[in-house]
Amino acid sequence: MTHPHDRALPRAVRQSMPMARDVLVEVAKQHGVCIRPIPLKRLDTYTGKWEIIDVPCGATFDSKCPPCAKRNKQLRKAQCREGWHLDAEPAITPDEPNEEQRWLVEFRADVHAQREAAEKAGHETAELDELISGLDEEINAAGMRGNVLGRTAAKRSRSTRRRQDAPDLPKRKMAHTTLGRTFQGSDGKVYRPSLFVTLTLPSYGKVRDGVPLYPDAYDYRRAARDALHFSKLVDRFVQNLRRVAGYDVQYFASVEPQKRLAPHLHMAIRGTLPRAEIKQIAAATYHQVWWPQANEVRFDADHLPVWDEQAGYLDPATGEVLPTWDEALDAIGEDAEPLHMIRFGEQIDVQGVLAGTPDADQCIRYLSKYLTKSLGDALDGGQAQREHAARMLDALRYEPCSPTCPNWLRYGVQPKGAKSGMQPGRCRGKAHKPDHLGYAGRRVLVSRKWSNKTLAEHKQDRRTWVLEALGQTDGPTDPHRYIWRPVPAGDANVPPLAARLLRSVHERQRWRAHLRELEARAAGQDLSATEDMARAA
């Protein structure tokens, strides 16, 4: 056997040998072990013992951690399958408040009254404000959602009158159900069909194989703004869909990239509507972005706004204070045009799907096809497409992605929550990153009453199944038993990553061997039962 450190071996032979560390990482991937585990310190309050526990990183993209991305993809597929063709209304009834929750709200009421009295008398309220903030955190920690005061900030509103160039949509009386219609066949069997819808954005210029034929004529600015606000357009589509359908439509959707770099949507919808109505809804759906105008560049290169601790950002030439975000919004008149309006393109695909059919399984696979890929990783079109992506990123560089984006300074507006050090073209928002190509929203969109379970509950179902197969109990644990703490960098108690991966691979091998043994035992029992039945016959 040749040894890799044998200096007598030719250099080319030694370099052709795989690195042991790389092989370990590949083996870990094959066994489904997270290759970027996060070490945490856990204190068992029952025993007083501290342990170092590796927690999976939970990455959603293959480029970061393939095993975690694959697990998340499988969870999403299970979530999609369980909720698509429900035949019973999901029961979501809030629990009755317990004594601790009632007491916390009563205490919160007393402190609120004290603060109102102190404010009315002109006294200092800082201590009471701090106490209220702590109480609100305790209320949420005690198992209550939201804030006792609800929305406290005034909501800015504009006219909801539809545009003249957008067709009106029919409205049906809303029924309190999330289930679609059923149909009875001639054989008496009841069918509950659902829909699979694909929505795309309009054209920005002629393309071939995902690359513009004439890059100079391609509307990159519109493409960039459409990508930035695509998630809002999807929200509008769901609102219109529910108004027309007349029931609380539930959906599971994924956002994926097209070759031309534009995001598009695949949506599984519970229940069914006529194809013509779905297309009518998509054609009538639009979203207007009521932000300050960002078409005229006021500050660029070395001529940039300067920061003043008291007033915020100033014009470097005149010393004039730039309008704040709220002031800029107030200046938008009722007759003004929106900064941008986004609509769907003409390509709309609507398919009817029945539960338990190969078509349903194929649609679920299609929905999850690109979930482990970022919008940038999912594309591989050679040099021409990389140049197309570079032009798209260049168009996104100075586009404001949110009210807090530093790019607003380029157009003479202070970003919301402005602070020192902001510069146009250096926004850290993920919309500007190559992996996102303008789309900063969630890649998976799931309605609240889809499967009647959260993703954490689907994960717990998988965990329970594995533990039961291994013969271990998975009973509820005391939520106050363990205290978790982050591990400081360079902690000597944390073994090297390679050692932790080896331990995890060994543990995964042991589990799989046990599962194979249980499967063989179950197969043997089935075979014995079949032989007994044959002998009895």
Disulfide bonds with the S-S distance in Angstrom:
none
